[in-house]
Amino acid sequence: MDFLQKFNRASKYEQGNILFANGEFIASKNYQGYKLNLFRLDHYVFEVWYSPVNKSIEKIVRITDYDILYTYFKNVDISGVILK
């Protein structure tokens, strides 16, 4: 069984622990009352939906659509970045 199958079979609580302990935080945004956090783990990208009202993780989904990733970075201004 590969990593993704094991991850998908884990509970939401276990998935969160795996992402927070082993994943790399990429970005966050607010959306419809949720704080969405983007994590990379291995070759996969996951979105963690956190509800500040309930103080809980509502869902964790694997991102496979580039348009969703774009929404995290569309407002990032890289005009001042100097590559050396």
CYANA upper distance limits for C-alpha pairs under 8 A (distance plus 0.5 A):
  1 MET  CA      5 GLN  CA      6.78
  1 MET  CA      6 LYS  CA      7.27
  2 ASP  CA      6 LYS  CA      6.97
  3 PHE  CA      7 PHE  CA      6.56
  4 LEU  CA      8 ASN  CA      6.54
  5 GLN  CA      9 ARG  CA      6.77
  6 LYS  CA     10 ALA  CA      6.87
  7 PHE  CA     15 GLN  CA      6.86
  8 ASN  CA     15 GLN  CA      8.44
 10 ALA  CA     14 GLU  CA      6.26
 10 ALA  CA     15 GLN  CA      6.50
 11 SER  CA     15 GLN  CA      6.61
 12 LYS  CA     16 GLY  CA      6.64
 12 LYS  CA     57 ILE  CA      8.45
 12 LYS  CA     59 LYS  CA      7.48
 12 LYS  CA     60 ILE  CA      7.42
 13 TYR  CA     17 ASN  CA      6.85
 14 GLU  CA     18 ILE  CA      6.69
 15 GLN  CA     19 LEU  CA      6.71
 15 GLN  CA     60 ILE  CA      8.12
 16 GLY  CA     20 PHE  CA      6.51
 16 GLY  CA     48 VAL  CA      8.46
 16 GLY  CA     60 ILE  CA      8.20
 17 ASN  CA     21 ALA  CA      6.42
 18 ILE  CA     22 ASN  CA      6.24
 18 ILE  CA     23 GLY  CA      7.58
 19 LEU  CA     23 GLY  CA      4.99
 19 LEU  CA     24 GLU  CA      8.11
 19 LEU  CA     39 PHE  CA      7.49
 19 LEU  CA     41 LEU  CA      7.38
 20 PHE  CA     24 GLU  CA      8.29
 22 ASN  CA     41 LEU  CA      7.44
 23 GLY  CA     39 PHE  CA      6.47
 23 GLY  CA     40 ARG  CA      6.01
 23 GLY  CA     41 LEU  CA      5.10
 23 GLY  CA     42 ASP  CA      8.26
 24 GLU  CA     39 PHE  CA      5.88
 24 GLU  CA     40 ARG  CA      5.59
 24 GLU  CA     41 LEU  CA      6.87
 25 PHE  CA     37 ASN  CA      7.93
 25 PHE  CA     38 LEU  CA      6.62
 25 PHE  CA     39 PHE  CA      5.03
 25 PHE  CA     40 ARG  CA      7.04
 26 ILE  CA     37 ASN  CA      8.13
 26 ILE  CA     38 LEU  CA      5.89
 26 ILE  CA     39 PHE  CA      5.93
 26 ILE  CA     40 ARG  CA      7.38
 27 ALA  CA     37 ASN  CA      6.49
 27 ALA  CA     38 LEU  CA      5.75
 27 ALA  CA     39 PHE  CA      7.95
 27 ALA  CA     72 TYR  CA      7.33
 28 SER  CA     35 LYS  CA      7.46
 28 SER  CA     36 LEU  CA      5.92
 28 SER  CA     37 ASN  CA      4.84
 28 SER  CA     38 LEU  CA      6.42
 28 SER  CA     72 TYR  CA      7.53
 29 LYS  CA     35 LYS  CA      6.39
 29 LYS  CA     36 LEU  CA      5.84
 29 LYS  CA     37 ASN  CA      7.24
 29 LYS  CA     72 TYR  CA      7.20
 30 ASN  CA     34 TYR  CA      6.18
 30 ASN  CA     35 LYS  CA      5.10
 30 ASN  CA     36 LEU  CA      6.48
 31 TYR  CA     35 LYS  CA      6.88
 31 TYR  CA     36 LEU  CA      7.45
 33 GLY  CA     51 SER  CA      7.52
 33 GLY  CA     52 PRO  CA      8.15
 34 TYR  CA     49 TRP  CA      6.70
 34 TYR  CA     50 TYR  CA      6.05
 34 TYR  CA     51 SER  CA      5.47
 34 TYR  CA     52 PRO  CA      7.21
 35 LYS  CA     49 TRP  CA      6.58
 35 LYS  CA     50 TYR  CA      5.65
 35 LYS  CA     51 SER  CA      6.99
 35 LYS  CA     52 PRO  CA      7.80
 36 LEU  CA     47 GLU  CA      6.86
 36 LEU  CA     48 VAL  CA      6.03
 36 LEU  CA     49 TRP  CA      5.29
 36 LEU  CA     50 TYR  CA      6.66
 37 ASN  CA     47 GLU  CA      6.10
 37 ASN  CA     48 VAL  CA      5.58
 37 ASN  CA     49 TRP  CA      7.25
 37 ASN  CA     50 TYR  CA      8.32
 38 LEU  CA     45 VAL  CA      7.51
 38 LEU  CA     46 PHE  CA      6.29
 38 LEU  CA     47 GLU  CA      5.19
 38 LEU  CA     48 VAL  CA      6.95
 39 PHE  CA     45 VAL  CA      6.18
 39 PHE  CA     46 PHE  CA      5.73
 39 PHE  CA     47 GLU  CA      6.90
 39 PHE  CA     48 VAL  CA      8.27
 40 ARG  CA     44 TYR  CA      6.26
 40 ARG  CA     45 VAL  CA      4.99
 40 ARG  CA     46 PHE  CA      6.82
 41 LEU  CA     45 VAL  CA      6.81
 41 LEU  CA     46 PHE  CA      8.22
 44 TYR  CA     62 ARG  CA      7.63
 44 TYR  CA     63 ILE  CA      8.11
 45 VAL  CA     62 ARG  CA      6.33
 45 VAL  CA     63 ILE  CA      5.96
 45 VAL  CA     64 THR  CA      8.14
 46 PHE  CA     60 ILE  CA      7.20
 46 PHE  CA     61 VAL  CA      6.00
 46 PHE  CA     62 ARG  CA      4.81
 46 PHE  CA     63 ILE  CA      5.95
 47 GLU  CA     60 ILE  CA      6.16
 47 GLU  CA     61 VAL  CA      5.81
 47 GLU  CA     62 ARG  CA      6.79
 47 GLU  CA     63 ILE  CA      7.13
 48 VAL  CA     57 ILE  CA      7.45
 48 VAL  CA     58 GLU  CA      8.37
 48 VAL  CA     59 LYS  CA      6.64
 48 VAL  CA     60 ILE  CA      5.06
 48 VAL  CA     61 VAL  CA      7.19
 49 TRP  CA     57 ILE  CA      6.21
 49 TRP  CA     58 GLU  CA      6.03
 49 TRP  CA     59 LYS  CA      5.77
 49 TRP  CA     60 ILE  CA      6.68
 50 TYR  CA     55 LYS  CA      7.66
 50 TYR  CA     56 SER  CA      6.26
 50 TYR  CA     57 ILE  CA      4.85
 50 TYR  CA     58 GLU  CA      6.29
 50 TYR  CA     59 LYS  CA      8.01
 51 SER  CA     55 LYS  CA      5.96
 51 SER  CA     56 SER  CA      6.00
 51 SER  CA     57 ILE  CA      6.67
 51 SER  CA     58 GLU  CA      6.98
 52 PRO  CA     56 SER  CA      7.53
 63 ILE  CA     68 ILE  CA      7.85
 63 ILE  CA     69 LEU  CA      8.21
 65 ASP  CA     69 LEU  CA      7.47
 66 TYR  CA     70 TYR  CA      6.67
 67 ASP  CA     71 THR  CA      7.10
 68 ILE  CA     72 TYR  CA      7.81
 69 LEU  CA     73 PHE  CA      7.64
 70 TYR  CA     74 LYS  CA      6.22
